[in-house]
Amino acid sequence: MTEHPHHGAQAHQDEAVLVELLDLDAEVLGSYLDQMTGWAAEHARVVPRTVVDVGAGTGTGSRALARRFPASDVVAIDRSALMLERIRAAALEQGLADRLRVVQADLDDAWPEIGPVDGGVDIVWAALSLHEVTDPDRVFRDIYAALDPGGLLVVIEMDALPRFLPDDVGLGRPGLESRLHGAAGQANGNVHPDWRPHLERAGFAIVEQRTFALEVSPAPSTGRYAHAYLSHLRSALDGRLTAEDRITLDHLLADDNQDGLMRRRDLTVRGSRTAWAARRP
């Protein structure tokens, strides 16, 4: 997944933050990604020859798909050259360069030419990406046309922002994280629509809709993930927080505080994601 880019130095800074978040998300929630690709494999009618990852970000999903389908070629599509360069480097490092390639494209412009594929596209994977396109109905039609008959589209969206903190962090008023999420929703939100009617309008047959509950107990990466995510949220909500909540959040983010995020032992990662499996008849 990548967000809409801005221009200049701010764009590079935003991308760098997003890269860190995506890498930590993969590190902390990797086992759930394997579960989701396994669910996709259950619905695949054939051993896929070509799998396309739409909005591939840093390529976590692309690499998971390559592991899940070891006989398949994987095409990672993203608008960001920085993201695609990271995918190339990781594919080379992990011995996947011969069957994982990248295509730079903005789906708001058009469906890209993905180059030669052996017999067509069997699976399209779109994780945390389609809620950002300007005209999702057109993109769904494009994906439908790109898939072979019987091909599978898997769409995954985050149901809500991830939660890390207990209700009472021992500072300020209880319920800090709920108020942060409420402010984020008022600012711009990350709420996805119900994709079922969009999929059906494009001609897809819904195979299954499933919710994956996510919960990860404290682990070495949990503090870094919480720190990166809440730092990003703190920046996004500048001017929207009460003075008390801003002070509490800044205290949690400070590296030198004993009860700061990097030193706490009561952090978990909680959330859920909804997935749709849809087939081109």
N, C-alpha and C positions, 0 to 999 in steps of 0.2 A: 504494500500500500504506500502511496505517496500522496502528499497534500498538494494543492494547487500552488505552484511556485510564485514567488515574487521576483523583483528585479534587484540586481546589485548585491552589495555585501550582505544585506539582510537575508537574501535568498540562500546564500551559502551557509549562513549561520543557522537558519531554520532547517536546512537539509542535514547539517551536521548533527543537530539535536535529534532529528527524526531518525537518522541512522543509528544513533546510540540507543534510542528507545526501541527500535525494531530489533536490534541485536540482543538487547536485554530481555525483551519479550520472548524471543526465540530461546534464549538460554534458560529462562525460568519456566516457560510453558511448552517446551519442546515435546514433552511426552503427550500433551493434548493434541499437538499438531500431528503426531504419528497416529493417534487415535482417529483423527478426522480423515487423514489420507486412507487409513484402513477402511473407514466407512465408505469413502468414495470407491475404493476397490471392490467392495461388496456389490455396488450397483453397476459396475462396468460390465457390459455384456461380453466384451472381448478383451484380450490382452492388448492394451492400447499401443499403437505404433507411435503416435505423436500426442503429447500433452502440452497444452498452452496455459501458462500462468499469467493472468491478466492483472496488471498493477502489482508487479512482482516485488517492489521495494528492494530490500537488500538480498532477496533470493532465498530466504528461509524456506518458504513454501516450495520454491522451485527445487531446492536440494532434497527436501522431504519427498517430493513427488518422484524425483530421480531414484531415491532409495526404495520407495514403495514399488515402483515399476522399473525394475532393472533392465528390461528389454526395450524400454521406450526412449524416444528422443523427447527432450523437454525444451520448449521455447518460452523464454521469459520476456514479457513485454512491460516496459515502463517508460515514462516520459523523461526520467532523470538520468542524465549521463553519469552522474556520480554513483547512483544506485547500480546502474548496469556495470560499471567498472568494478564495483565490489563483487557483483555476481560472477564476473569473468575470473577475478582473482581467486575467489573461493572455489569455483568449479575446477580451476587448474590445480589448486592446492589439494583438493579432495579426489582428484582423479576422474572428474566428471566432464572435462572439457570436450571430450569427443562426442558427447550426446546432450550437452546443455549449452544452448546458444541464446544470445540476447537480440532483441529488436527494440530500438528506440522509437516510440510513437506516443502520441497524445490521442486517446480514444475520443476526445471531444472533437477532433478533426475528422477522423475516419478510421475504419478498421484497417490495420496495416497489412502490407504484403509481408508474409512471414517466411517467404522463400520456399525452397523445395521441401516437401514432406513426403514421407513414404506411405502413399495410399490415402492421405487425408488426416483430419484431426478427429481423434476419438474422445478426448476429454478436454474441457476448458475449466480451469480453476480460477475463481475470483474471490479472494479473501480480503475483506476490509477495504475494498476498492470501489465498488460500483456505486456506493452512496455519494461519491464525489463527482461523478460525471454529470454533465449538464443535461443530456438527453438519454436517460437510461433505456427508454423504450427502443430508441434507434440502436443503441449498443447491443441490447438483447437480440434484436433482429439480425445484426451483423454476426453475432456469435452463432445464432441459429444457422445462418447461411454458411459459416465456416465449418461447422461440425458435419461429419458424415451422418447419414441416417442411422439412428440407433445410438448416436453419440451422446455423451453425458456432460451437462453443465453443473458444476458445484459452486454455489454462492454462499459465502460465510460472512456474517456481520456481527460486530460486538453489540450486545444488547444494552450495555451501560458502561460507563467508565470503570476501570478496575479499582477495587478497594484494597487498601493496605493496612489501615489503622484500626485499632479498637475504638469503640464509641467514645471512651474517655481516655485521652492520652496523658492525663495527669497535668495538663496545662490548659488554661483558658476554659471556655465552656465546652461541655461534651457535645458531640455531633459535628465536629469540625469538617470531617470529610463529606458528610451529607450536604453541608452548606456550600462547600467547594463545588460539588457536583451540581447543585442547584444553580449556582452562579454561572457555571460553565454552560449549562443548558440555556440559560437566558442570554448568554453572550453569543453563542452560535450553535451549540449542541453538536452531537455526533449521532443523532437518532436516525436510524435507517427506516425506510418504509417496509411494509409487508410486500416482499417481492413476488408473492404468488400471483396476483392479478397481472403484473407486468410480464412474468414468464408465460402465462397462459395467452396473453395478447400476442406475444411473439410467436406462438405456435408450439411451445413446449408442453409436454405432459409431466406433471409433478409426480415424481417417484416417491419422495419422502421429505418431510420437514422435521428437523430434530433440533433440540436444544442440548448443547454440551455445557454442563456445569463445570466451572474451573475453581479449584481451590488448592493452593500450594502452601505447605507449612514453611516456617522460616528456613532459609537455606542461605549459603554464602552470597548468592547474587540478589536475594530479596531486598536487602537494604539499598543496594546500588540502583535496582529497578525502581523502588519507591522514591528514592532521592531524585532520579532523573525525571520520573513522571511528574512528581509534585513540583519540581523546579519548573518544568515546562508549564504546568497549570498555574503556578504562581506568576509567571511572566504573562501568560495569556489573560489572567484576571486582574492585572494591575489596574488599580482604581475602582475595582468592583467589590473589594473585600472590606469588611469593617476593620477598624484599627485593631481591635482585639484579635480577630482571626488572622490578620496580617502579621502581628507580632508573634502569635503562636506558631504559625507556619514558618516564619523566618527562624524561629528558635529550633524547630524540628529540622530545618534544612542546614543549620550551622554545623560544620564538621567538628567543632571543638566542644560541643555540648554532650554531656554524659547521656542525656535522654534524647539526643538527636537520632535521626533516622538511621545513620550508619552504625549506631551502637545499640539500637533497640533489639530485643529478643522476642517481642510480641507482635511482629509484623507477619501478615499472611497476604497472599494474593488471591482475591476472590472476584468472581465475575461469571458471566455466561455468554455463549455465542450461539446464534441461531444459524442453522445450515439448511439450505434447500438443495435437493438433488432433482434435476429436471432433465428429461430426455427429449431429443429430437426424434419424433416418430419416423 
